[in-house]
């Protein structure tokens, strides 16, 4: 814990010393980005500055770095990149089984290699592949948490206006602090709030965080958000004192989707097939009850393709094709407070949109999740400040936009018995 606190203090000091704003663009993709997803890949290519430079692929997160780099290169070429402008940064911690004649583990020290740093210096775009985000930070951060020469060069390029993107692990690294592992339910059932930052498990078990690369200064990023039900773990991370010192808002990015952050203007927009969930914990209150988390004062928002976000305030501007829901709600039904596979509508968009803001039948709904006798209750409340919009984009996809929904978390304990007669 002392080491983590020291790293956070160092991160805060570095942020304070850095320029107020970089001039570049970030393409932060939530993972499982389809090779056909032009909204993400072509946005990345289009964000390159005039005179572009090379496209540099960083495969450091992958357990098969060469294979991951080849796949990313092929996808970029399919969306308009020229093969001759793509380079692969020799930075990795794992040996790729596809290259029996080369041991990529020898690339681990290249963050100080002048030849590899020169690749960064001439790049107009940098793309981080998926894998394990801790591999990336272990290679690009010094043991004391400061920048390696290669990371310092990346920051200089971003400040000069290039685009940096990444998917999955390549998205997790973007913020000043990152979640490295953890399951939502287990994270929220951690016995002591101040010990929420643990070291056990990976994508299952107690949550752990560490310092990120800090390209995105506005908050904490979580990825695979819809597919892996990560609302709980993102909220839990933002409520941990060790994280609140650095980040009080979070951005949960669905698979096959991305948050595009224009650092010069401080604005973002959602692209792709899924949503970007906004979790605002700036005024949240957290305490313990029976050794379990109790949280109030969280606010939720939701952005979909075409929506724009003021990154510092989380202000939402819906896409022009969307209309307000207030007074035009389509649904009028009571919503079950349960959870699990027998009930539909478990995504954040379905719950906040269809079941709450587009529903005259309720102004508050709950979702219950259990593990044995222990569990958590999510409570979503429509307030006077809540706003919702709905519309159909030019491709025929209907989606909601949401802001200002109150979110609370309660621990529960239940006894379940089978009815036998």
VENZIPE-V213286 format. One record per pair of residues at least 12 apart in sequence whose ideal C-beta (glycine too) atoms are under 10 Angstrom apart, sorted by the first residue. I is the first residue (numbers start at 1). J is the second residue. Records with the same first field share a line. If there is no record, write none. Layout:
I: J / J
This chain:
1: 194 / 195 / 197 / 242
3: 143 / 144 / 145 / 210
4: 145 / 177 / 197 / 199 / 208 / 209 / 210 / 211 / 242 / 243
5: 197 / 241 / 242 / 245
6: 144 / 145 / 211
7: 141 / 144 / 145 / 146 / 177 / 210 / 211 / 242 / 246
8: 145 / 176 / 177 / 209 / 210 / 211 / 242 / 243 / 244 / 245 / 246 / 247
9: 145 / 245 / 246
10: 141 / 142 / 144 / 145 / 146 / 211
11: 141 / 145 / 146 / 175 / 176 / 177 / 211 / 212 / 213 / 214 / 245 / 246 / 247
12: 176 / 245 / 246
13: 145 / 146
14: 145 / 146 / 147 / 155 / 176 / 211 / 214
15: 176 / 214 / 217 / 246
18: 155 / 159 / 214 / 217
19: 155 / 159
20: 217 / 266
21: 159 / 217 / 262 / 263 / 264 / 265 / 266
22: 155 / 156 / 157 / 158 / 159 / 160 / 161 / 162 / 164 / 215 / 216 / 217 / 261 / 263 / 264
23: 49 / 158 / 159 / 160 / 161 / 162 / 262 / 263 / 264 / 265
24: 47 / 48 / 49 / 124 / 125 / 126 / 155 / 157 / 158 / 159 / 160 / 161 / 162 / 163 / 164 / 215 / 261 / 262 / 263 / 264
25: 43 / 44 / 46 / 47 / 48 / 49 / 125 / 158 / 161 / 162 / 163 / 164 / 165 / 260 / 261 / 262 / 263 / 264
26: 44 / 47 / 158 / 163 / 164 / 165 / 166 / 171 / 174 / 215 / 216 / 218 / 221 / 258 / 259 / 260 / 261 / 262 / 263 / 268
27: 40 / 41 / 43 / 44 / 45 / 46 / 47 / 125 / 127 / 163 / 164 / 165 / 166 / 167 / 170 / 171 / 174 / 258 / 259 / 260 / 261 / 271
28: 40 / 128 / 164 / 165 / 166 / 167 / 170 / 171 / 172 / 173 / 174 / 175 / 215 / 216 / 221 / 223 / 251 / 253 / 257 / 258 / 259 / 260 / 261 / 268 / 276
29: 41 / 43 / 44 / 127 / 128 / 130 / 165 / 166 / 167 / 168 / 170 / 171 / 223 / 253 / 254 / 255 / 256 / 257 / 258 / 259 / 260 / 271 / 272
30: 167 / 168 / 171 / 172 / 221 / 222 / 223 / 224 / 225 / 226 / 227 / 230 / 251 / 252 / 253 / 254 / 255 / 256 / 257 / 258 / 259 / 272 / 273 / 274 / 275 / 276
31: 130 / 166 / 167 / 168 / 169 / 170 / 171 / 172 / 223 / 224 / 225 / 227 / 228 / 253 / 254 / 255 / 256 / 257 / 258
32: 130 / 167 / 168 / 223 / 224 / 227 / 254 / 255 / 256 / 257 / 273 / 274
33: 72 / 75 / 130 / 165 / 167 / 168 / 171 / 255 / 256 / 257 / 258 / 272 / 273
34: 75 / 255 / 256 / 272 / 273
35: 71 / 72 / 74 / 75 / 76 / 78 / 79
36: 75 / 78 / 79 / 256
37: 75 / 79 / 256 / 257 / 258 / 271 / 272 / 273
38: 78 / 79 / 80 / 271 / 272
39: 256 / 257 / 258 / 260 / 270 / 271 / 272 / 273 / 305 / 395
40: 75 / 79 / 165 / 167 / 256 / 257 / 258 / 260 / 271 / 272 / 273
41: 72 / 75 / 76 / 78 / 79 / 80 / 81 / 127 / 165 / 258
42: 76 / 79 / 80 / 81 / 271
43: 79 / 163 / 165 / 258 / 260 / 269 / 271 / 272
44: 76 / 79 / 81 / 125 / 126 / 127 / 163 / 164 / 165 / 166 / 167 / 258 / 260 / 271
45: 76 / 79 / 80 / 81 / 124 / 125 / 127 / 163 / 165
46: 79 / 80 / 163
47: 124 / 125 / 161 / 162 / 163 / 164 / 165 / 260 / 262
48: 81 / 85 / 123 / 124 / 125 / 161 / 162 / 163
49: 124 / 125 / 157 / 160 / 161 / 162 / 163
50: 124 / 161
51: 124 / 161
52: 81 / 85 / 123 / 124 / 125 / 162 / 163
53: 85 / 87 / 121 / 122 / 123 / 124 / 125 / 126 / 157 / 160 / 162
54: 84 / 85 / 86 / 87 / 119 / 120 / 122 / 123 / 124 / 125 / 126
55: 72 / 73 / 76 / 77 / 81 / 82 / 83 / 85 / 86 / 87 / 88 / 123 / 124 / 125 / 126 / 127 / 163 / 165
56: 85 / 86 / 87 / 88 / 89 / 116 / 119 / 120 / 121 / 122 / 123 / 124 / 125 / 126 / 127 / 128 / 154 / 157 / 162 / 164
57: 69 / 70 / 71 / 72 / 73 / 76 / 86 / 87 / 88 / 89 / 123 / 125 / 126 / 127 / 128 / 129
58: 72 / 88 / 89 / 90 / 91 / 92 / 119 / 120 / 123 / 126 / 127 / 128 / 129 / 136 / 139 / 140 / 150 / 154 / 164 / 166 / 170 / 173
59: 71 / 72 / 88 / 89 / 90 / 91 / 92 / 94 / 96 / 104 / 107 / 127 / 128 / 129 / 130 / 131 / 135 / 136 / 170
60: 89 / 90 / 91 / 92 / 93 / 94 / 104 / 107 / 108 / 110 / 111 / 128 / 129 / 131 / 132 / 133 / 135 / 136 / 137 / 138 / 139 / 140 / 169 / 170 / 173
61: 91 / 92 / 93 / 94 / 128 / 129 / 130 / 131 / 132 / 133 / 134 / 135 / 136 / 137 / 139 / 166 / 167 / 168 / 169 / 170 / 172 / 173
62: 92 / 93 / 94 / 96 / 104 / 128 / 129 / 130 / 131 / 132 / 135 / 136 / 168 / 169 / 170
63: 92 / 93 / 94 / 95 / 96 / 97 / 131 / 132 / 135
64: 92 / 94 / 95 / 96 / 97 / 98 / 99 / 104 / 129 / 131
65: 88 / 89 / 90 / 91 / 92 / 93 / 94 / 95 / 96 / 98 / 99 / 104 / 105 / 107 / 129 / 131 / 135
66: 88 / 90 / 92 / 95 / 96 / 97 / 98 / 99 / 102 / 104
67: 96 / 97 / 98 / 99 / 129
68: 88 / 92 / 96 / 98 / 128 / 129 / 130 / 131 / 170
69: 86 / 87 / 88 / 89 / 90 / 92 / 96 / 127 / 129
70: 88 / 96 / 98
71: 129
72: 86 / 88 / 127 / 128 / 129 / 130 / 165 / 167 / 170
73: 86 / 87 / 88 / 127
74: 86
75: 127
76: 125 / 127
81: 125
85: 123 / 124 / 125
86: 125 / 127
87: 116 / 119 / 120 / 122 / 123
88: 119
89: 107 / 110 / 111 / 116 / 117 / 119 / 120 / 123 / 126 / 127 / 128 / 150 / 154
90: 102 / 104 / 106 / 107 / 108 / 110 / 113 / 115 / 116 / 119
91: 104 / 107 / 108 / 109 / 110 / 111 / 113 / 116 / 119 / 120 / 135 / 136 / 139 / 140 / 148 / 150
92: 104 / 105 / 106 / 107 / 108 / 110 / 131 / 135 / 136 / 139
93: 105 / 107 / 108 / 131 / 132 / 134 / 135 / 136 / 138 / 139
94: 107 / 108 / 131 / 132 / 135
95: 107
107: 139
108: 135 / 138 / 139
109: 139 / 148
110: 139 / 148 / 150
111: 138 / 139 / 140 / 141 / 142 / 147 / 148 / 149 / 150 / 151 / 152 / 153
112: 142 / 148 / 149 / 150
113: 149 / 150
114: 149 / 150
116: 149 / 150 / 153
117: 148 / 149 / 150 / 151 / 152 / 153 / 154
118: 153
119: 150 / 153
120: 149 / 150 / 151 / 152 / 153 / 154 / 155 / 156 / 157 / 162
121: 150 / 153 / 154 / 156 / 157 / 160
122: 157
123: 153 / 154 / 157 / 162 / 163 / 164
124: 157 / 160 / 161 / 162 / 163
125: 157 / 162 / 163 / 164 / 165
126: 154 / 157 / 158 / 162 / 163 / 164 / 165 / 166 / 170 / 215
127: 163 / 164 / 165 / 166 / 167 / 170
128: 140 / 164 / 165 / 166 / 167 / 168 / 169 / 170 / 171 / 172 / 173 / 174 / 213 / 215
129: 166 / 167 / 168 / 169 / 170
130: 166 / 167 / 168 / 169 / 170 / 171 / 172 / 223 / 224
131: 167 / 168 / 169 / 170
132: 168 / 169 / 172 / 180 / 181 / 202
133: 166 / 168 / 169 / 170 / 171 / 172 / 173 / 174 / 178 / 179 / 180 / 181 / 210 / 212 / 213 / 221 / 223
134: 169 / 172 / 173 / 178 / 180 / 181 / 202 / 208 / 210
135: 169 / 173
136: 151 / 166 / 169 / 170 / 172 / 173 / 178 / 212 / 213
137: 151 / 169 / 172 / 173 / 178 / 180 / 210 / 211 / 212 / 213
138: 210
139: 151
140: 152 / 154 / 173 / 213
141: 173 / 210 / 211 / 212 / 213 / 214
145: 210 / 211
147: 213 / 214
151: 213 / 214 / 215
154: 213 / 215
155: 213 / 214 / 215
158: 215 / 263
159: 263
161: 263 / 264
163: 260
164: 213 / 215 / 216 / 261 / 263
165: 215 / 258 / 260
166: 213 / 215 / 221 / 223 / 258
167: 223 / 253 / 255 / 256 / 258
168: 223 / 224 / 253 / 255
169: 223
170: 223
171: 216 / 221 / 222 / 223 / 224 / 251 / 253 / 258 / 259
172: 212 / 213 / 220 / 221 / 222 / 223 / 224 / 253
173: 211 / 212 / 213 / 214 / 215 / 216 / 221
174: 212 / 213 / 214 / 215 / 216 / 217 / 218 / 219 / 220 / 221 / 223 / 251 / 253 / 259 / 261
175: 211 / 212 / 213 / 214 / 215 / 216 / 217 / 218 / 219 / 220 / 221 / 222 / 246 / 247 / 250 / 251
176: 211 / 212 / 213 / 214 / 215 / 216 / 217 / 218 / 219 / 220 / 221 / 243 / 245 / 246 / 247
177: 197 / 209 / 210 / 211 / 212 / 214 / 219 / 220 / 221 / 237 / 238 / 240 / 242 / 243 / 244 / 245 / 246 / 247
178: 208 / 209 / 210 / 211 / 212 / 213 / 214 / 220 / 221 / 222 / 223 / 237 / 243 / 247
179: 197 / 207 / 208 / 209 / 210 / 212 / 220 / 221 / 222 / 223 / 230 / 233 / 234 / 236 / 237 / 243 / 250
180: 197 / 199 / 202 / 203 / 207 / 208 / 209 / 210 / 212
181: 198 / 199 / 200 / 201 / 202 / 203 / 204 / 205 / 206 / 207 / 208 / 209 / 210 / 233
182: 196 / 197 / 198 / 200 / 201 / 202 / 203 / 204 / 205 / 206 / 207 / 208 / 209 / 222 / 230 / 232 / 233 / 236 / 237
183: 201 / 202 / 203 / 204 / 205 / 206 / 207 / 228 / 229 / 230 / 232 / 233 / 371
184: 207 / 222 / 228 / 229 / 230 / 231 / 232 / 233 / 234 / 235 / 236 / 369 / 376
185: 204 / 229 / 232 / 233 / 236 / 369 / 370 / 371 / 374 / 375 / 376
186: 198 / 200 / 201 / 204 / 205 / 206 / 207 / 232 / 233 / 236 / 371 / 374
187: 201 / 205 / 206 / 207 / 208 / 230 / 232 / 233 / 234 / 235 / 236 / 237 / 240 / 293 / 376
188: 207 / 232 / 233 / 235 / 236 / 239 / 292 / 293 / 295 / 369 / 374 / 375 / 376 / 378 / 409 / 411
189: 206 / 232 / 236 / 291 / 292 / 293 / 371 / 374 / 375 / 376 / 411
190: 206 / 207 / 236 / 240 / 288 / 291 / 292 / 293
191: 206 / 288 / 290 / 291 / 292 / 293
192: 288 / 291 / 292 / 293
193: 236 / 239 / 240 / 241 / 286 / 287 / 288 / 291 / 292 / 293 / 294 / 295
194: 240 / 241 / 242 / 288
195: 240 / 242
196: 208 / 209 / 233 / 236 / 237 / 239 / 240 / 241 / 242 / 243 / 286 / 293
197: 209 / 210 / 236 / 237 / 240 / 241 / 242 / 243
203: 224 / 228
207: 232 / 233 / 234 / 236 / 237 / 240 / 243
208: 237
209: 237 / 240 / 242 / 243 / 246 / 247
211: 246
212: 246 / 247
214: 246
215: 261 / 263
216: 247 / 251 / 259 / 261 / 263 / 268 / 311
217: 246 / 247 / 261 / 263 / 266 / 311 / 312
218: 247 / 249 / 250 / 251 / 259 / 261 / 263 / 266 / 268 / 309 / 310 / 311 / 312 / 313 / 314
219: 234 / 238 / 246 / 247 / 248 / 249 / 250 / 251 / 278 / 279 / 280 / 281 / 282 / 311 / 312 / 314
220: 234 / 237 / 238 / 243 / 246 / 247 / 248 / 249 / 250 / 251 / 252 / 279 / 281
221: 234 / 247 / 250 / 251 / 252 / 253 / 259 / 276
222: 234 / 235 / 237 / 238 / 250 / 251 / 252 / 253 / 277 / 279
223: 251 / 252 / 253 / 254 / 255 / 257
224: 252 / 253 / 254 / 255
225: 250 / 251 / 252 / 253 / 254 / 255 / 257 / 274 / 275 / 276 / 277 / 347 / 348
226: 252 / 253 / 254 / 255 / 256 / 257 / 273 / 274 / 275 / 277 / 346 / 347 / 348 / 349 / 350
227: 254 / 255 / 256 / 274 / 347
228: 252 / 255
229: 339 / 346 / 347 / 348 / 369
230: 250 / 252 / 253 / 254 / 277 / 348
231: 250 / 252 / 277 / 279 / 298 / 300 / 347 / 348 / 351 / 367 / 378 / 407 / 409
232: 293 / 369 / 376 / 378 / 409
233: 250 / 252
234: 249 / 250 / 251 / 252 / 277 / 279 / 281
235: 250 / 252 / 279 / 281 / 284 / 286 / 293 / 295 / 298 / 300 / 378 / 407 / 408 / 409
236: 286 / 293 / 295 / 376 / 409
237: 250 / 279 / 281
238: 250 / 279 / 280 / 281 / 282 / 284 / 286 / 295 / 298
239: 279 / 281 / 284 / 285 / 286 / 287 / 293 / 294 / 295 / 297 / 298 / 409
240: 286 / 293
241: 286
243: 281
244: 281 / 282 / 284 / 286
247: 281
248: 279 / 280 / 281 / 282 / 283 / 284
249: 278 / 279 / 280 / 281 / 282 / 299 / 301 / 311 / 312 / 313 / 314
250: 277 / 278 / 279 / 280 / 281 / 298 / 314
251: 268 / 270 / 276 / 277 / 278 / 279 / 301 / 303 / 309 / 311 / 314
252: 274 / 275 / 276 / 277 / 278 / 279 / 300 / 302 / 348
253: 270 / 272 / 274 / 275 / 276 / 277 / 303
254: 270 / 272 / 273 / 274 / 275 / 276 / 277 / 304 / 347 / 348 / 349
255: 272 / 273 / 274
256: 272 / 273 / 274
257: 270 / 271 / 272 / 273 / 274 / 275 / 276 / 303 / 304 / 305
258: 270 / 271 / 272 / 274 / 276 / 305
259: 271 / 272 / 276 / 278 / 303 / 309 / 311
260: 272 / 276 / 308 / 309
261: 309 / 311
262: 308 / 311
263: 311
265: 310 / 311
266: 309 / 310 / 311 / 312 / 313
267: 308 / 309 / 310 / 311 / 312 / 315 / 317
268: 303 / 307 / 308 / 309 / 310 / 311 / 314
269: 303 / 305 / 306 / 307 / 308 / 309 / 317 / 319
270: 302 / 303 / 304 / 305 / 306 / 307 / 308 / 309 / 316 / 319 / 399 / 401
271: 303 / 304 / 305 / 306 / 307
272: 304 / 305
273: 304 / 305 / 395 / 397 / 399
274: 304 / 305 / 347 / 348 / 349 / 399
275: 301 / 302 / 303 / 304 / 305 / 307 / 347 / 348 / 349 / 352 / 353 / 399 / 400 / 401 / 402
276: 301 / 302 / 303 / 304 / 305 / 307 / 309 / 316 / 348
277: 300 / 301 / 302 / 303 / 347 / 348 / 349 / 352 / 402
278: 299 / 300 / 301 / 302 / 303 / 309 / 311 / 314 / 315 / 316 / 402 / 403 / 405
279: 298 / 299 / 300 / 301 / 314 / 348 / 407
280: 297 / 298 / 299 / 300 / 301 / 313 / 314 / 403 / 404 / 407
281: 295 / 297 / 298 / 299 / 407
282: 297 / 298 / 299 / 313 / 314
283: 296 / 297 / 298 / 299
284: 296 / 297 / 298 / 299 / 407 / 408 / 409
285: 297 / 298 / 408
286: 298 / 409
288: 411
289: 410 / 411
290: 411 / 413
291: 411
292: 374 / 375 / 376 / 409 / 410 / 411 / 412 / 413
293: 376 / 409 / 410 / 411
294: 408 / 409 / 410 / 411
295: 376 / 378 / 379 / 407 / 408 / 409 / 410 / 411
296: 379 / 406 / 407 / 408 / 409 / 410
297: 406 / 407 / 408
298: 378 / 379 / 380 / 405 / 406 / 407 / 408 / 409
299: 314 / 383 / 385 / 386 / 403 / 404 / 405 / 406 / 407
300: 314 / 348 / 351 / 352 / 380 / 386 / 402 / 403 / 404 / 405 / 406 / 407
301: 314 / 315 / 316 / 348 / 352 / 386 / 387 / 401 / 402 / 403 / 404 / 405
302: 316 / 347 / 348 / 349 / 351 / 352 / 353 / 357 / 388 / 389 / 399 / 400 / 401 / 402 / 403 / 405
303: 316 / 317 / 318 / 319 / 399 / 400 / 401 / 402 / 403
304: 318 / 319 / 322 / 349 / 353 / 389 / 390 / 391 / 393 / 397 / 398 / 399 / 400 / 401 / 402
305: 319 / 393 / 394 / 395 / 397 / 399
306: 318 / 319 / 320 / 321 / 322 / 391 / 393 / 394 / 397 / 399 / 401
307: 319 / 322 / 389 / 391 / 399 / 400 / 401 / 402 / 403
308: 401
309: 403
314: 403 / 404
315: 403
316: 387 / 389 / 401 / 402 / 403 / 404
317: 389 / 401 / 403
318: 387 / 388 / 389 / 390 / 391 / 399 / 400 / 401 / 402 / 403
319: 389 / 391 / 392 / 393 / 394 / 399 / 401
320: 391
321: 389 / 390 / 391 / 392 / 393 / 394 / 399
322: 388 / 389 / 390 / 391 / 392 / 393 / 398 / 399 / 400 / 401
323: 389 / 390 / 391
324: 357 / 387 / 388 / 389 / 390 / 401
325: 353 / 356 / 357 / 358 / 359 / 386 / 387 / 388 / 389 / 390 / 400 / 401 / 402
326: 357 / 386 / 387 / 388 / 389
327: 360
328: 358 / 360 / 388 / 390
329: 354 / 356 / 357 / 358 / 359 / 360 / 361 / 388 / 390
330: 354 / 358 / 359 / 360 / 390
331: 353 / 354 / 355 / 356 / 357 / 358 / 359 / 360 / 361 / 362
332: 358 / 359 / 360 / 361 / 362
333: 354 / 355 / 359 / 360 / 361 / 362
334: 355 / 359 / 361 / 362 / 365
335: 351 / 354 / 355 / 356 / 359 / 361 / 362 / 364 / 365 / 366 / 367 / 380
336: 355 / 365 / 366 / 367 / 368
337: 364 / 365 / 366 / 367 / 368 / 377 / 378 / 379
338: 366 / 367 / 368 / 369 / 370
339: 366 / 367 / 368 / 369 / 370 / 375 / 376 / 377 / 378
340: 367 / 368 / 369 / 370
343: 367
345: 365 / 367
346: 367 / 369
348: 380 / 400 / 402 / 405
349: 399 / 400 / 401 / 402
350: 400
351: 365 / 366 / 367 / 378 / 380 / 402 / 405
352: 365 / 380 / 382 / 386 / 388 / 400 / 401 / 402 / 403 / 405 / 407
353: 388 / 389 / 390 / 398 / 399 / 400 / 401 / 402 / 405
354: 388 / 390 / 400
355: 367 / 380
356: 380 / 381 / 382 / 386 / 388 / 400 / 402 / 405
357: 380 / 382 / 386 / 387 / 388 / 389 / 390 / 400 / 401 / 402 / 403 / 404 / 405
358: 388 / 389 / 390 / 400 / 402
359: 382 / 388
362: 380 / 381 / 382
363: 380 / 381 / 382 / 383 / 386
364: 379 / 380 / 381 / 382 / 383 / 406 / 408
365: 378 / 379 / 380 / 381 / 382
366: 378 / 379 / 380 / 381 / 408 / 410
367: 379 / 380
368: 410 / 412 / 414
369: 412
370: 412 / 413 / 414 / 416
372: 413 / 414 / 416
373: 412 / 413 / 414 / 415 / 416
374: 411 / 412 / 413 / 414
375: 410 / 411 / 412 / 413 / 414
376: 409 / 410 / 411 / 412
377: 408 / 409 / 410 / 411 / 412
378: 407 / 408 / 409 / 410
379: 406 / 407 / 408 / 409 / 410
380: 405 / 406 / 407 / 408
381: 405 / 406 / 407 / 408
382: 402 / 404 / 405 / 406
383: 404 / 405 / 406
384: 404
385: 403 / 404 / 405 / 406
386: 402 / 403 / 404 / 405 / 406
387: 401 / 402 / 403 / 404 / 405
388: 400 / 401 / 402 / 403 / 404 / 405
389: 401 / 402 / 403
390: 402
